[in-house]
Amino acid sequence: MMKSQQEETDFEVRSLDTMCLNESNLNHPWWYNFKYLAVGIVFGIVFVKAEIISWFRIQEMFRLQSFHMYGVIGTAVVVGAISVFLIKKLKIKTIHGEAITFSDKKFNKGQIYGGLIFGLGWAVTGACPGPLFAQLGTGVLAIAVVILSSIAGTWAYGKYRDKLPH
Amino acid sequence: MIETITQPWPWYTAGIIIGLIVPTLLFLGNKHFGISSNLRHICAACLPSNIPFFNYDWKKESWNLFFIVGIFIGGIISAKFLGSEAAIVIHPDLALDLANYGITDFSGMVPKQLFSIEDLFTLRGLIMMVGGGFLVGFGTRWAGGCTSGHAIMGLSNLQWPSLVATISFMVGGFLMANLILPFILSL
């Protein structure tokens, strides 16, 4: 009884967020996660090589001085959308034979308020959460402070989330 | 071949590869592309302190932490072996404007004259690094995702709330870059 309640709370907390609700029933050893590390490495290299993690490119984007970032995000969305469409249409399964599932995002006011706040931070730091880790990888030590501060920001949100409009 | 790799990559190459990460993660294990959740997993793992929002089994999401460690390693590899130290070519108007605030070094991915440990002890540096990071962490979690979770994964799955979030990101960014940042840079 206690356990199922715990699981329910878990699901509820997760469903309010963008976290995966699609838990696997397969029990893989932990090192299976290295495949995601490999994908991350490719992503990190693209981040640097295409200057997506460049503070200057982000400034150009928000000053409408360059098409670069719009091209990157736009192309990624088109490729992603076609892929998701095909996966749904052809009912493609994972490499372990599990069904691929999608969940709808529910609207809440946080997407506006939080979105605006993130936008403000994005233009200051020139990075969203992913690029921060790649910037640190390129050797800019001060970015560790930005990352720690972003963790603190997330923690503060968790602490005061009941008092915020959603 | 090597030269092609060491040159900066065009937007379409990057866009296609990033777009393909969406189906790759789905194929590999039904994982949805998203990064900012990691900040929450780190809170849940290190400092949950009885906050319901952080009391969940973060280990179930550990794939996501492997993913960002990969991004970090990717950053190291490209900086060390794939030649990214040349100054990037930026729009002349931006270069002129930044020079007004004493930013003249365009080498590397982030301006060394803004993001350094010494700058932490200036008001400008403190606002940009500590303040900026805080806004990123607080805002992404309130919005329920960042550029990857909403703008790329959410829009790929045709979710209209993700479009609302993406538009809000952009509005916030335009306000900051054009109206507020000039003031911060002049500090």
Contacts between the chains, C-beta under 8 A, distances in Angstrom:
chain1	res1	chain2	res2	distance
A	9	B	52	7.5
A	9	B	55	7.9
A	9	B	56	7.8
A	10	B	56	4.8
A	10	B	57	6.3
A	13	B	52	6.7
A	13	B	53	6.4
A	13	B	55	7.6
A	13	B	56	5.2
A	14	B	56	6.3
A	16	B	144	7.2
A	17	B	37	6.5
A	17	B	40	7.2
A	17	B	141	7.7
A	17	B	144	5.4
A	17	B	145	7.8
A	18	B	32	7.2
A	18	B	34	5.1
A	18	B	36	7.8
A	18	B	37	6.2
A	18	B	144	5.1
A	18	B	145	4.1
A	18	B	149	4.3
A	18	B	150	7.3
A	18	B	153	7.6
A	18	B	154	7.6
A	19	B	34	7.4
A	19	B	37	5.1
A	19	B	40	7.8
A	19	B	61	6.2
A	20	B	30	7.5
A	20	B	31	6.1
A	20	B	32	5.4
A	20	B	61	6.9
A	22	B	30	4.9
A	22	B	31	8.0
A	22	B	32	7.4
A	23	B	60	6.4
A	24	B	29	6.3
A	24	B	30	6.7
A	30	B	62	7.3
A	32	B	29	7.9
A	33	B	62	6.0
A	33	B	63	5.0
A	33	B	66	4.2
A	34	B	66	6.7
A	35	B	28	5.3
A	35	B	29	7.6
A	36	B	25	7.3
A	36	B	28	6.9
A	36	B	29	7.7
A	36	B	31	7.0
A	36	B	63	4.6
A	36	B	64	7.6
A	36	B	66	4.5
A	36	B	67	4.6
A	36	B	70	6.8
A	37	B	66	4.5
A	37	B	67	7.0
A	37	B	69	6.0
A	37	B	70	4.1
A	37	B	73	7.4
A	38	B	70	6.5
A	39	B	21	6.2
A	39	B	24	5.7
A	39	B	25	6.5
A	39	B	28	7.2
A	39	B	67	6.5
A	39	B	70	6.4
A	40	B	66	6.8
A	40	B	67	4.3
A	40	B	68	6.3
A	40	B	69	6.5
A	40	B	70	1.9
A	40	B	71	4.6
A	40	B	72	7.9
A	40	B	73	7.2
A	40	B	74	6.4
A	41	B	70	4.5
A	41	B	71	7.5
A	41	B	73	5.2
A	41	B	74	4.3
A	41	B	77	6.8
A	42	B	17	6.9
A	42	B	21	7.5
A	42	B	70	7.8
A	42	B	74	6.7
A	43	B	17	7.9
A	43	B	18	7.1
A	43	B	21	5.9
A	43	B	67	7.7
A	43	B	70	6.9
A	43	B	71	5.5
A	43	B	74	6.2
A	44	B	70	6.3
A	44	B	71	4.0
A	44	B	72	6.6
A	44	B	73	6.4
A	44	B	74	1.9
A	44	B	75	4.9
A	44	B	77	7.3
A	44	B	78	7.1
A	45	B	74	4.4
A	45	B	77	6.1
A	45	B	78	4.9
A	45	B	82	6.9
A	46	B	9	7.1
A	46	B	13	7.9
A	46	B	14	5.2
A	46	B	17	5.0
A	46	B	18	6.3
A	46	B	74	7.7
A	47	B	71	6.9
A	47	B	74	6.8
A	47	B	75	6.9
A	47	B	78	8.0
A	48	B	74	7.1
A	48	B	75	5.8
A	48	B	78	3.8
A	48	B	79	6.6
A	48	B	82	7.4
A	48	B	84	5.3
A	48	B	109	6.8
A	49	B	5	7.5
A	49	B	8	6.5
A	49	B	9	4.6
A	49	B	14	7.6
A	49	B	78	5.7
A	49	B	82	6.3
A	49	B	84	6.8
A	50	B	8	6.8
A	50	B	9	4.3
A	50	B	10	7.4
A	50	B	11	6.8
A	50	B	13	6.8
A	50	B	14	3.4
A	51	B	8	5.6
A	51	B	88	5.7
A	51	B	109	7.3
A	52	B	14	6.3
A	53	B	75	7.6
A	53	B	109	5.1
A	53	B	110	8.0
A	54	B	88	5.9
A	54	B	109	5.0
A	54	B	110	7.5
A	55	B	109	6.8
A	55	B	110	4.6
A	55	B	111	5.7
A	55	B	114	7.5
A	55	B	115	7.5
A	56	B	88	6.0
A	56	B	90	4.7
A	56	B	94	6.8
A	56	B	106	6.3
A	56	B	111	7.3
A	57	B	88	7.5
A	57	B	90	8.0
A	58	B	173	7.8
A	58	B	177	7.9
A	59	B	94	5.9
A	59	B	98	8.0
A	59	B	177	5.9
A	60	B	90	6.6
A	60	B	91	5.4
A	60	B	94	5.9
A	61	B	173	7.5
A	62	B	173	4.6
A	62	B	174	5.4
A	62	B	176	7.3
A	62	B	177	3.4
A	62	B	178	6.8
A	63	B	91	7.7
A	63	B	93	7.6
A	63	B	94	6.5
A	63	B	177	5.9
A	63	B	178	6.6
A	65	B	91	3.9
A	65	B	93	6.1
A	65	B	94	5.6
A	66	B	91	6.0
A	67	B	11	7.2
A	68	B	11	5.1
A	69	B	11	7.7
A	71	B	11	3.2
A	71	B	12	6.5
A	71	B	15	6.1
A	72	B	11	4.7
A	72	B	14	4.8
A	72	B	15	4.7
A	72	B	18	6.8
A	73	B	15	7.2
A	73	B	147	7.2
A	73	B	151	6.0
A	73	B	152	7.0
A	74	B	15	6.7
A	75	B	11	6.7
A	75	B	12	5.5
A	75	B	14	7.7
A	75	B	15	2.4
A	75	B	16	5.9
A	75	B	18	7.8
A	75	B	19	6.2
A	76	B	14	7.8
A	76	B	15	4.7
A	76	B	16	7.7
A	76	B	18	4.1
A	76	B	19	4.1
A	76	B	22	7.9
A	76	B	152	5.2
A	77	B	19	7.1
A	77	B	151	7.1
A	77	B	152	6.0
A	77	B	155	4.8
A	77	B	156	5.9
A	78	B	15	7.8
A	78	B	19	6.7
A	79	B	15	6.8
A	79	B	16	5.5
A	79	B	18	7.8
A	79	B	19	2.5
A	79	B	20	6.0
A	79	B	22	7.5
A	80	B	19	4.6
A	80	B	22	4.0
A	80	B	23	7.6
A	80	B	33	7.8
A	80	B	152	5.7
A	80	B	153	7.0
A	80	B	155	7.4
A	80	B	156	3.2
A	81	B	155	7.0
A	81	B	156	4.5
A	81	B	157	7.8
A	81	B	158	6.9
A	83	B	19	7.0
A	83	B	20	7.1
A	83	B	22	5.5
A	83	B	23	3.8
A	83	B	26	7.8
A	83	B	156	7.1
A	84	B	22	6.7
A	84	B	23	7.4
A	84	B	26	7.9
A	84	B	156	4.9
A	84	B	157	5.4
A	86	B	23	7.9
A	87	B	23	6.2
A	87	B	26	6.1
A	92	B	27	7.3
A	94	B	26	7.1
A	94	B	27	5.8
A	94	B	28	6.7
A	94	B	29	5.6
A	94	B	30	5.3
A	95	B	27	5.8
A	95	B	28	6.2
A	95	B	29	7.6
A	96	B	29	6.8
A	98	B	29	7.7
A	98	B	30	5.8
A	99	B	30	7.5
A	100	B	26	5.0
A	100	B	27	7.7
A	100	B	30	5.2
A	101	B	30	6.2
A	102	B	157	5.6
A	104	B	159	6.4
A	105	B	144	7.3
A	105	B	150	8.0
A	105	B	154	5.9
A	105	B	159	4.3
A	105	B	161	4.5
A	105	B	162	5.8
A	106	B	161	6.6
A	107	B	160	7.3
A	107	B	161	4.2
A	107	B	164	6.7
A	108	B	144	7.5
A	108	B	161	7.6
A	110	B	142	4.4
A	110	B	143	5.7
A	110	B	144	6.2
A	111	B	143	5.1
A	111	B	144	6.4
A	111	B	150	7.6
A	111	B	161	5.4
A	111	B	162	7.8
A	111	B	164	5.0
A	111	B	165	4.1
A	111	B	168	6.5
A	112	B	164	6.4
A	112	B	165	7.8
A	112	B	168	5.1
A	113	B	142	6.1
A	113	B	143	7.8
A	113	B	168	7.9
A	114	B	138	7.5
A	114	B	139	4.8
A	114	B	140	7.0
A	114	B	141	6.9
A	114	B	142	2.6
A	114	B	143	3.3
A	114	B	144	7.2
A	114	B	165	7.7
A	114	B	168	7.7
A	115	B	139	6.9
A	115	B	143	4.4
A	115	B	150	7.8
A	115	B	164	7.3
A	115	B	165	4.5
A	115	B	166	7.6
A	115	B	167	7.5
A	115	B	168	2.7
A	115	B	169	5.2
A	115	B	171	7.8
A	115	B	172	6.6
A	116	B	139	7.3
A	116	B	168	5.0
A	116	B	169	7.9
A	116	B	171	6.1
A	116	B	172	4.2
A	116	B	175	7.9
A	117	B	135	5.4
A	117	B	138	5.9
A	117	B	139	3.3
A	117	B	142	6.5
A	117	B	143	7.8
A	117	B	172	6.6
A	118	B	135	6.8
A	118	B	136	6.0
A	118	B	138	7.9
A	118	B	139	3.0
A	118	B	140	4.9
A	118	B	142	7.8
A	118	B	143	5.7
A	118	B	146	6.5
A	118	B	168	7.8
A	118	B	169	5.7
A	118	B	172	6.4
A	119	B	139	7.2
A	119	B	168	6.3
A	119	B	169	4.4
A	119	B	170	6.4
A	119	B	171	6.1
A	119	B	172	2.0
A	119	B	173	4.2
A	119	B	174	7.7
A	119	B	175	7.3
A	119	B	176	6.8
A	120	B	135	5.3
A	120	B	139	7.2
A	120	B	172	4.6
A	120	B	173	7.4
A	120	B	175	6.7
A	120	B	176	4.5
A	120	B	180	7.2
A	121	B	132	5.1
A	121	B	133	7.1
A	121	B	134	7.3
A	121	B	135	3.0
A	121	B	136	3.8
A	121	B	137	7.9
A	121	B	138	7.9
A	121	B	139	5.7
A	121	B	172	7.8
A	121	B	176	7.9
A	122	B	136	6.6
A	122	B	147	7.8
A	122	B	169	6.5
A	122	B	172	7.0
A	122	B	173	5.2
A	122	B	176	7.7
A	123	B	172	7.2
A	123	B	173	4.3
A	123	B	174	7.8
A	123	B	175	7.9
A	123	B	176	3.6
A	123	B	177	4.3
A	123	B	181	6.2
A	124	B	127	7.7
A	124	B	128	5.4
A	124	B	131	7.0
A	124	B	132	3.5
A	124	B	135	6.9
A	124	B	176	6.0
A	124	B	181	6.5
A	124	B	184	7.1
A	125	B	128	7.0
A	125	B	129	7.5
A	125	B	132	3.9
A	125	B	133	6.2
A	125	B	136	6.0
A	126	B	110	6.4
A	127	B	110	7.9
A	127	B	136	7.5
A	128	B	35	7.4
A	128	B	36	7.5
A	128	B	136	6.9
A	128	B	140	7.5
A	128	B	146	4.8
A	128	B	147	4.5
A	128	B	148	7.4
A	129	B	35	4.7
A	129	B	36	4.4
A	129	B	38	6.9
A	129	B	39	6.2
A	129	B	136	6.5
A	129	B	137	7.8
A	129	B	140	6.2
A	129	B	146	5.2
A	129	B	148	7.9
A	130	B	35	4.2
A	130	B	68	7.3
A	130	B	71	5.9
A	130	B	146	7.4
A	130	B	147	7.4
A	130	B	148	5.8
A	132	B	133	7.8
A	132	B	136	7.6
A	133	B	68	5.0
A	133	B	69	7.9
A	133	B	71	4.6
A	133	B	72	4.5
A	133	B	75	6.9
A	134	B	71	5.2
A	134	B	72	6.9
A	134	B	74	6.3
A	134	B	75	3.8
A	134	B	109	8.0
A	135	B	75	6.7
A	135	B	109	5.6
A	135	B	110	5.9
A	136	B	72	6.1
A	136	B	75	6.6
A	137	B	71	7.2
A	137	B	72	4.4
A	137	B	73	6.5
A	137	B	74	6.5
A	137	B	75	2.1
A	137	B	76	4.4
A	137	B	77	7.9
A	137	B	78	7.9
A	137	B	79	6.8
A	138	B	75	4.8
A	138	B	76	7.3
A	138	B	78	7.1
A	138	B	79	4.0
A	138	B	84	7.0
A	138	B	108	7.2
A	138	B	109	5.5
A	139	B	76	7.7
A	139	B	79	5.8
A	140	B	108	7.1
A	140	B	109	7.0
A	140	B	110	5.3
A	140	B	115	6.0
A	141	B	117	6.2
A	142	B	115	4.6
A	142	B	116	5.2
A	142	B	117	5.4
A	142	B	119	7.0
A	142	B	120	6.9
A	142	B	129	6.2
A	143	B	110	7.1
A	143	B	115	6.6
A	145	B	117	7.9
A	145	B	120	6.3
A	145	B	129	5.0
A	145	B	130	6.5
A	145	B	133	7.0
A	146	B	115	7.6
A	146	B	129	5.1
A	146	B	130	7.7
A	146	B	132	6.4
A	146	B	133	3.8
A	146	B	136	7.7
A	147	B	133	6.7
A	148	B	133	7.1
A	149	B	129	6.8
A	149	B	130	4.7
A	149	B	131	7.7
A	149	B	132	7.6
A	149	B	133	3.1
A	149	B	134	4.8
A	149	B	137	6.9
A	150	B	39	5.7
A	150	B	133	4.3
A	150	B	134	6.8
A	150	B	136	4.6
A	150	B	137	3.4
A	150	B	140	7.9
A	151	B	39	5.3
A	151	B	42	5.4
A	151	B	43	6.3
A	151	B	137	6.0
A	152	B	133	7.7
A	152	B	134	6.1
A	152	B	137	6.5
A	153	B	39	7.8
A	153	B	133	6.7
A	153	B	134	4.0
A	153	B	135	6.6
A	153	B	136	6.5
A	153	B	137	2.8
A	153	B	138	3.7
A	153	B	139	7.5
A	153	B	141	7.5
A	154	B	36	7.8
A	154	B	39	4.1
A	154	B	40	5.5
A	154	B	42	7.8
A	154	B	43	5.6
A	154	B	137	4.1
A	154	B	138	6.8
A	154	B	140	7.4
A	154	B	141	4.7
A	155	B	43	4.8
A	155	B	47	6.4
A	155	B	51	7.9
A	155	B	54	7.6
A	155	B	137	7.8
A	156	B	134	7.5
A	156	B	137	7.9
A	156	B	138	5.9
A	157	B	53	7.8
A	157	B	137	7.3
A	157	B	138	4.9
A	157	B	141	4.3
A	157	B	142	5.5
A	158	B	40	7.2
A	158	B	43	6.2
A	158	B	51	4.9
A	158	B	53	3.7
A	158	B	54	5.3
A	158	B	141	7.1
A	159	B	51	5.6
A	159	B	53	7.9
A	161	B	53	5.6
A	161	B	142	7.8
A	164	B	142	6.6
